[in-house]
Every structure is written in C-alpha cells, then in structure tokens.
Amino acid sequence: MKLSRYVEHFRNVMASVMENMLVLMTVIKISMLRIKYRSLSQFLIETKTDYTADNYKNDKEKLIFF
C-alpha cells in the first residue's frame, strides 16, 4: 500500500507503519541473536552451575535466587 496516496486515511497509515515496525523489530532481534549466538552460548555454559538447587543451603536462599 502506498502511504503517500492514503495520507488522508490516517488510521490506515498508522496501522501499516505499526505493522512494519513490528516486522522490522523482529528481524533486528533475530539478526542480533544470530550474530551474538557464540558469546551468548558461552555465557550460558559458564553460568549453568549457578542454576542448580544444590548450590543453596536452605529454602530461603533458594527462594531469593529463584
């Protein structure tokens, strides 16, 4: 839809812009994840030991963490 032809229909223009923004944001986020997946996976591997319940002594510590 050509936005310049339908400027008088503001609701349609805004709907189109919002839809395009959503698609653009999704593509950008997926691209960022694809670019940074190595560093993210390394971070998750290094912090995996922090997420075991055996590291915490009592229920209060577990509740604070989780």
RAPEQUI-V289829 format. One record per run of one state. SS is the DSSP state (helix for helix, strand for strand, loop for the rest). FROM is the first residue (numbers start at 0). TO is the last residue. Records with the same first field share a line. If there is no record, write none. Layout:
SS->FROM-TO, FROM-TO
//
This chain:
loop->0-8, 51-51, 55-57, 65-65
helix->9-50, 52-54, 58-64
//
